[in-house]
Amino acid sequence: MRIAHFCTVDNVGGAARAAFRLHLGLKKLGHESRMIVAQKTTDDPDVFAWDVPLVNRAARKAKNLMAMVRMRPYEKRRPPNSGIFTLDRAGLAKGPAKLAEGCDVVNLHWVANFINVPAFLRRLPRRIPVVWTLHDMNPMTGGCHHSGQCRGFQEQCGCCPFLGSSRRGDLSHGNWLRRSRAVSAIGPQRMALVADSTWLQGMSEKSSLYRDLPNSTIHYGLDTETYQPRNKAFARELLGVPADAETVLFVSDWLANPYKGFEFLVAALKKINRPNLLLLAVGRLPSPAGLDGLKCRHLPPTDSELMLSTIYSAADMLAIPSRHEAFGQVGIESMACGTPVVGFEVGGIPDFINPMETGLLAKALDADDLAGKIAWMLDNPQVRREMGVKGRAMIENEYTLELQARRYLELYRKLASHS
């Protein structure tokens, strides 16, 4: 098949890495997969950065400026840590839609600030079906990427708490309306939603935009040759981690990302009185705040998957203390390397943490319970090692690139046969 993937970037951030891995899995099976991105970071010859023609650059700048102008009245009213809010009108449509011509199927991924989805769907040739892979909640909302306690996406958005708005016809409602018209026009025969977790599929099925469209869950896949257990002693020596350290790992592109809950892990570790306890923190932030009294080894983010597999192998466990987590891709990366996971019972995390099998689940946003689960894992090294073995086996059986690609191909063919 000929598949065109659209993503804002090809291999930076969890959603982009997941899209790129799917692209690689499809190519490995002999299919004609290509990625169209706003920013290219890999040397893959089948990834194409959309070079906006000179005549359109001024128009694009004007659109971005108008989006900023529309957001300006809300900026001072937005609550702290309310996360990013993106509008379709800031993206492109005509050029990317033209690049999709000749394909059997289009797969949208995380396209914020790149694709104007309603306009793109209108311009796409009618014979081409669309799969939209949900990496967070943005495709089903009026602009936010995680709705928290808000259920506006089940209706028509508006009165958006993330904009500090009490007006029904605010920016979120306008964005929702444009998406609703485009989705209604394309119909269930040509469009399907794929979530990365059963939780996110449930949210999509409740959403006013997609409840009448096909929804399914296809978990991410990994290259299990790259992500595999490495020699722990060598990994620790390479990273400067003491051989006898009881090491808890945290991985995020940006440590201060409010969604990822780094502060819950810091609070939990401060409650554990162990002389050899070490926090291994990987992500952007030169000097993590609030770490007084904790031993911490801080590493910058890396694009090297070989290095990531070494980092996972150096740890005794990975912690995922997220406030919101559509899936938690770092969890399956860690398990592929034989390192068990402790995480909050939120979002898609329970999809891969089977308690007492591949890790432990703590009560959502409860630092005390998280501390207890981490301490138990440290107190039971043999069980922890057994969890690592079972986690690796689970990845080999359920989370390979080939399995993920074959599941997508089944959906692509079904849609293509109806269009």
N, C-alpha and C positions, 0 to 999 in steps of 0.2 A: 504494500500500500504506500501511497504518498501522503505523508502527514506533515502539516505545518504547525509548529508550536510557536506561540507568542508569549514572551515574558519580558519584563522590564530589563532584566540583566540575566546573563547566562549561568553564572556560577558563584554569586556572592549572596549570602543569606540562605536560610533554610529552604524557602520556597523555590528559589532559583536552582539550588543544588538538586532538589527533588525533580524539577522539570528537566534539568540537564541529564540526570541519571536515567529518566524515562527515555529521553532522546537516544542515549547511548544503548539502552536495552533494546530499543526498536531496531537500531542499526545493526546490532549484533545478530538479530534474527533475520537480517537481510532485507529490511524494509527501507524505503526512501524517506528518512526523517530529516527535517531541517528546522532550525530555530531562527526566528526573527526577533531581535532584541533592540532595545534602545542603547544598551551599553554592552560591548563584548569584552570579556576578560580572558577567554580561553583561546587556544590556537586551533580549535576544531574547525575544519574547512566547511562544515555544514551548518555553522552558526554565522548568521549575517546581521551586522549592525545596520539598522535602518538609517541611512544617510539622508536627512531631510534636504530636499532640493532647495537651492538658494532662494527661489521665488516663494517658497512656503515657510522659510524660517521666520520672516517678519510676522506672518500670520500666526505661527505657533507661539512666538513671543507675546503677541497680543492676547492670545487665548490664555496663556499662563498668567499674564498680568491681570486679565479680567477675573480669573479664578482667585487670585490674591485679593483683588478689590472686593469680590463677593464675600471672602472670608473675613476681611478686615473688621466689619462691625461685630463679629463674634469673638475675635481674639481675646479681648479683655474680659469677656464673660465666661470663657471656657474654664472649667474646673481644672485644678492641677492634676498632672498625670493622666489626662484624658486620652492620650494616645494620638496617633496620626489620623487625619480626616482628609480623604481624597475625593475629588470631583471628576466625573467622566469628562467634562468639557475641557479639562486641561490636557487631554490626550489627542492622539491622531486617529484618522479613520481611512481616508481615501487611499493614501499610499500603501499602508499595511494590507488593506483589503485587496489591492491589486496584486500584491505579492502572494496572496493565497490562491490566485487563479491557477488552475492546473492540478490542484491537490484533491485528494479524495476526502479529506477531513481536516478541519481546523481544530486545534486544541489550545484554548486559552489557559493561561496560568495566572501568576501574579502580575497584573498589567497596569497597576496604578501609575498615574502620571506618564503613561506611554500610549495606551489605547483608549480612545473614546468609544466604549463598548456599544452604546446604542447606535451611534452613527456607523460604526464598523459593521454591525449586524445588518443594517439597512443596505449597505453597499456590497456586502458579500454576495457572490453569485448564488442564486437560489438552489442550485443543485448540491452545494457543499454543506454538509452537516457540521454542527459545532458541538464540541465537548468542552465544558468549562470545569477545569480542576480547581476545587476549592482548597486553598491553602490557609485561609482564614475566613472571617465572616463578611468581608467587604463586598463580595459580589451580591449578597442578599440584603444589604443595608443601603441607607441613603448616603453613606460616606465613612462611617466608622469601620474599624477593622476587627473589633471585638465589642460586642454589645453589652457585656457585663450583665446587669440586672434589667436593662431596658429590653422591652419586647415590642418596640415600635416596628421592627422589621416584619412582625407577623401581620401588621396592618399596612399602613402606607407611610411610615416614618412621620417626621414632623414633631414639633415640640422636643427637639433633640437635646438630651441632657449633656451630650458631649460638645454641643455648641453653646450650652447655657441658654437655650432658647425655650420660650413658652409659646411660640407662634406656630400654628399648624402648618402654614405655608412657608416654612423656612427652607434653607438650602437643602437639608436632608430630604424633605418632601419633594422638592423639584427634581433632585437627582433620582429619587425613587420613581417618579412619574415617567421620566425619560426611559429608564430601564424597563419599566412595566410595558410601555407601548412597544418597545423593540422586541421584548420577549414574547408578547402576545402575537406579534406579526410573524415571528419565526416558527412558533408552534412546537408541540411535543414530538412531531415526526422528525424534526431536524436538529433538535437540541437536547442534550442530556447533561446532568450535573454529576461530577464525581468528587466525593469527599475523601479526605485522607484519613478519616476516622469515623467510627459509628456515631460518635457524639455530633460531629459536624454534619453528617448526613441527616441526623435527627433535626438539627437546626434548619437545614435547607428544606426538609419536608414540612416544617412548620411555617416557613417564610411565605409571605404573600406573593412573592415573585416566582417561586419555583415549586410550590407544593403540587402543581398539576403537571410538572415535567418529570421525566425519568430521573430518579436519584439512586445512586449506589455508592458503595465504599470500595476503594481499591487502595490498599496500603502501599506505602513507599517501598522501593526496592534498593538493595545495596550490592556493590561489588564485594562479594565475600572473600575474594582473594586479597583485596586491598585491606578491607576491614577484617582482621583476624587477630587472635591473641599473639602478642609479641612477648619476648622475654622480659619479665618484670624487672629483674635486677639491672639489665642493660638499659631499659627505658628510664628507670629512675636515675641511673648514673648520667645518662644523656641530658636529662631535664634538671638535674641538680636537686632531686628529691631524695632525702635521706632514706637509706635502706630500711630503717626500722619505723618510719613514719606511718601513722594510721591516716591514710590519705583519702579525703573526700573531694571529688572533682565537681566543678561547675563550669559549664561551657555556654557562652552566648556571644554573638557578634559584638554586642554592647552590654557591658555588665550592668549599666544603669537603666536598661530597658525596663520600664515599670511593669510590663507584662510578665517578665521572667522571674520576678520575686527574689532577687539576690539577697535583699535585706532579711527575708524570712530564714534563709540558710545561715546568714551571719548570726542572727538572733538564736537560732537552734544550736549552732556550734558553741556559742558562748555559754550555753547551759550544760555542756558536756565537759566534765572535769577529767581530762586525760592528757598526760604530759607530752605524748608523742603525736597528738592530733594535729593534722596539717590540712589547710584548705588550699587546693590547687585550682586557681581561678584563671580561666582562659577567656579573653575578650578585650575589647577596647575600653580602656580607662587607666591612665598612667599610674594613679595611686588610689586604689579603691578606698572610699571613705568608710568610717565606722568599724575598722578592723582592729582597733586597739585591743590588745589582750589576746589576739589570735595569731597563730603562726600561719603565714600565707606565702605561697609561691605564685606570683602573678606572671602569666605569659600572654603575649599579644596574640590576636587571632591569626590563624594560618589557613592558606588555601591548599596546603599540601595534605592530601588524604593519608599519605603514608605517615606524616608527622602526627596527624590526628589519631591514627590507630596506635601509635606509640604512646601518646598522651593518655588515651583510654586505658591502655595496658598497664600504665604506671600506677593507676589509682586502685584503691580497694573497692570503691563504689562511686557511682555518679549520682548526684542529687539534682532533681528537677522540681524546684519549689515554685512553679509558675502560678501566677494569678489566673491567667488565661493561656490555654495551650490547645490549639486545634489538633495537634498530634504529639509532637515532641520527637523530632527526627534524631536528635542527639541520643535519645534513649536506645534506639535500635542500633545506632553506630557503636555505642558502648557495649551493648549485649553481644554484638558480632565479635567484639574484641575480648569476650569472656569476662566482662566487668558488669556486675549486677547493678540495678537501679533502685533508688528510693525516690518517690515522688508524691506530690499531692494528688489526691483523687479528684482531678478536675479535667474537663475536656476529653481529649483523646488518650491521655496517659494510661488509663486502665486497659486500653486495647493491647498493650504489650507488657505491662507489669501484671503477671499472675502472682498474687501474694504467696510467699513462701516457696515459689517455684523459680521465678526470674527476678524477684526483688520484693519490695514492700511498698504499700500505699499508706500515706498518712492523711489524716483529716484535712480537708481543704483549708489553706491559709492558717493552719494551727502550728506555730513554731514549737510548742511544747511537744506535740505528738510527733512532729518531724524529728526533734531531738531524741525522743525515745526510740524511734525506729532506727535512726543512725547508730545510736549507742548499742542497740540489740545486734545490729549487723557487725559492729566492731567486736562485740563480746562473743560472737559465734563465727569464727573464721572458717571452720570446716563447712558449715551450712552456706556461708557466703561463697565459697569456692564451688560448691555443688550448684548454687544458683547461677554462677558464671557459666558452668558447663551446660546447664539446661537452657540458658539464654542463648548461647551460641547455637545449640541444636535447633531452637525455635526459629532463629534467623535463617539458618540453612534450609529449613522446611517451608517457611512462610514469607520471607522477605527478600528474595533474590531478585535481581534485575530481570531475569528471564520470566519469572512468574508474573511480576508486575506488567511487563510488556505484553505477555500473552493475554492477560485479563483486559488490558486496554484494547488490544487488537480485536477481541471478541465484541466489545462495545462498538468500536469503529465500524466493523463490518455490518453489524446489525443496523446502525444508523444509515450507513451508505446504501444498504439494500432498500431502504424506505424512501430515499430521496431521489 
